[in-house]
Structure formats: C-alpha cells, structure tokens
C-alpha cells in the first residue's frame, strides 16, 4: 500500500515523533548539564564543609600526629580523598630556590591560603595524573601556612556517576517513548476516525447523497466540524429539494395555461367552436396568455433579485411616497369595489429602491384584494417604532389558516389550491415581496387568522 506523505495522519505522526525526539534530546542534554553542575557543586560544598570542620579543630603550631591520624581515619569513611600536607616544598615555601619541584600549590595560591581563602580546583593535576575536582583549605597559625587539608575526587568517578544516571534516564526515556506511541496511536485513531468519516460523507454529498449524517461524538473542534457538516448537508438537501420543487412547479404552471391555449385554439381551428362561443374561447386564450406573461415576468423578477447591484437605493420620504402611490392605485381599488383607509407618520424616511418598493406594495395589495370580498376596506398604517419604520397593510379577507402562515411566502405556495388557477395568481407574489424587502434591509411578517383577515407587516430601517 502506497504511503501518502501528505496525509493528515502522516503529518500528525511526524510532528509527534519529531517533538518526542527533540524533547528527549533537549531534556537529556539539559539534565546532563544541570546534574553534572549540581553534582560537582555539591561535591565541592561537601569537601569544603568537611575540611572546614577539620580546620576548626586545628590548635596552631606544628601539626600533631594525632591530628594526622584523625584525617586518615576520616579519609577511609568518605567518598572523596582527603589528606593533610605540611611539607614546605609541597606548600611552595621553598620557592624560588627549588624551581623544578612540582608543588601541590603555586606561589599565588599560597598567598591566597595565607589570607585564609579556600581554593577550589577543577583541572588536570600532574601529581595524580588525572583530572580532579579539589578543595584546598589552609591551616594558618599567626600568619604562617603550617599546612593544608587537600580534598579531591577524580573526574572519572564523576563520569561513572553521570553514566549510571544516563543509563537510568535513557531507560525511562524508552519507557516514555513506548507509552507515548501506544497512547498516541489510540489518540490519533480517535482523532482521525471522525475526520475520515467526514471525508467519506463529503464524497457522498458530492455524488448527490444529501441524506448522509456524520456522528457527533465530541464537543471539540472536530465535533463542531461534524455538526457544521451535517448542517451544510441538510441545507444543501433543502436547497436541492426547493430547486427541484421550483422546477416542477414552473413546469406545471407553464404547462397548464399552455395546454388551455393549445386546446382552445385547436378547437377554433377545427370549427368545433362556432359563433358566440368563439369569442368566449378567445377571451379564455387571452386570459391564459396574460397569466403566462405575468408568470414569466415574476420569474424574471425573482432571477433579478439575486443580483444586488441592480438595487438603486435612495432616501425616500415614505409618507409622501405612499400618498403619491395611492393616488394612482386607488383607482384600481375603486374599479374592483374596495375602499382605502390610509394613516401615515409624516416623519418616516427610509433608504430603498423606489421601483421595488412600488412592486412590493402592488403585490401585497393585489393579494389583499384577491382574497377579500368585494366592498371590503384595506387599511394602510405607517408608524415609527424604535428606529424602524413599520408599514401595516390589513385586509378583511378570508384569512390564512395558522398552519399555512409559515409557508405563504414560499415560491408557488397556495393556501387555496383549487381557486388559484383561475384567479390570475402565480403563487410567486409574496415570495417576490419577501426577497425585495430583504434587499431593502427590511423584514416582512404575516399576521392572520382564518376568516378574520390578514395583516402584512413590513419593517424598514429608519433614517433619522
């Protein structure tokens, strides 16, 4: 099986292993340094403390044999080497007369010792033929250096301790790596499994299967991703369903008037219809043609609304706009036997597209008259409420059942499906209203009750 070096699994493993190796090397180097440093410093401190206690017991004058035996006894009990030196040549007391003699201390160190200073060394010592760590404590009597207490350990012994520490440390590191790999494998499988499921689900969605769902087993980013994917798949499914229903509805809406036009025309051409019936059939053909034209116009309006660049928004004095609009539209209302009740707030100003605003009013008012008994009153009220301009259009019609209210602004949705085919409606009027209101940064809601009329509430941002 060919390895994919660009896969997430490989990248995660590479990152984890690289981090482990780097951490181990860094921690080992750091621990070696500090362990060595602390160990050596502790040795020096211990040697100085031991020598200081012995020096405190020195009573001055010539170093006694009893004092030497005490130091020899202590040397057999501690890990470091300790001895006392009183030979003047070893103490550089014969300089400069015996230049070739290899003294334990230099003339400079001798002066430091006479001053009561303790000398610490970490160097190669020819006398012992090895590198040592040493502490030299003076035995001074009335300004004379009577002797020194020389305490030391070899570096080789320190290396042995550090080597033993390294073996233990590496054993612990090996256990850590094995544990990390075992736990890391389980963790990566748990992490990678939902990602793999999302990948497979995405492929199914791309193939058109929108019913797929990814299990959400956690509340972390992976869980959020799975939940977001499910929402996306559901949204695509709903959009595809709406798209399919829209195409089916358009096909059906076009087929019905076309079949009427074709059938009536064929009947006239075949002389099946004669005399006064021909005029009746021609009137039906004209009615269906007008309905086709209206349907195509509405479909074009819906298509245009997907392009916000076509919206030309300007400040509009809404009260004056309504008064001018109803000067023309009231004639249409009178012809159909409806009266108007208009109440406006003169200070209402909004930003909107005038042509779209007119179409919104036309669609809502046409709908109100189509579903109200002749002789009814249509009430239009314009108010200002909390930085919003509210326009309410209320009819006295048949109303809308509660269960239909959430859907009345869907494309091709009809409450009265039997009646709508012959009353000139296309099922797109309120859908167009909703889209256009949204383009004006507004909202539209429907308030209705079966048998008690309907109120369409349009809300737009107010311009102060």
C-alpha angles and dihedrals in degrees: 000000000000115000118233105218090188095056121116091238093056093046092050093048092046091050093047095047092044090051092048093049093046092047093049094048092045094045092046093050092046094046092047091052096046094040091052092044094047093042093051092044090050090050091051092048092049093048092049092048093050092047091045091055090050092046089052089060092054109108099192133255124065114355109255126228089238090057090051092051090051090055092046089052091050090049090062092053104049133063096237126069116253130181140155125239125197101154107122091219091055088049093050088245092134095056134155091022098063101041096157094056114107103229124193091233134032126236089255091052090047090059091050091051092049086055088057097254122146112228121217120200135189106173147098111291115203092200090064095029092228143077113274143180109223144173121204117200120190127230102207127180120184093334094313122116101229094174148318136244106225116199122177148152126203120247088231090066089050090051090053090054091047091047091053088049090049092053091051092045093049091048089053090046091052091051089048092051093049091048091046092051093049094046091039091054092053092044093048092049090052091046097043097044097072090042089054090048090052090049092051091045090051090054090052091049090051087053090054101262102131096165093078116116129194118218113244105214101159143038096225129097092286090053090048089050091052091048091048090049091052090050090049093049090048091048091050090048092051092046092049090048091050090046092051092046090047092053091046091049093047090049091048094045091050094043095054099058091036091055089050092049092046094046096046093045092049090049091054093046091049090050089239087130118049140172119356091358089068090063090049091051092046089052089053090048090051091048093051091045090053089049090051090050091050092048093050090047091052091048090051090049090053091050092049092052091067087070110070091186088077091062111101105193120190135163110277129193092223098197093053090043091056093047091051091045095051092049086072101028095049088070090060090048092052091049089056094043101254130131129211132227110192125185119172140177105227093210095062112122126170139171109241147130108268097210093049091045089055091050091050090054093044093052095046094045093044089052091049092053094043091058100036129082116256112268094036127138123241112205120205118189127181120193141159117238124173100325090321130106110219122201116188122190112189127185133187095228137127094289129217126276113247094244092055098050095085090055105040092097093052117109114271092358113147128184093198102039096173095054103040098073092067102035095070096254121140100191090241103089099093092036088059090046091054094049094047094047090052089052088056089054088250139121135230128204133179123222114187148139127198110266094006105081134254136267120204109201116201119188126192132176110263123233110220 
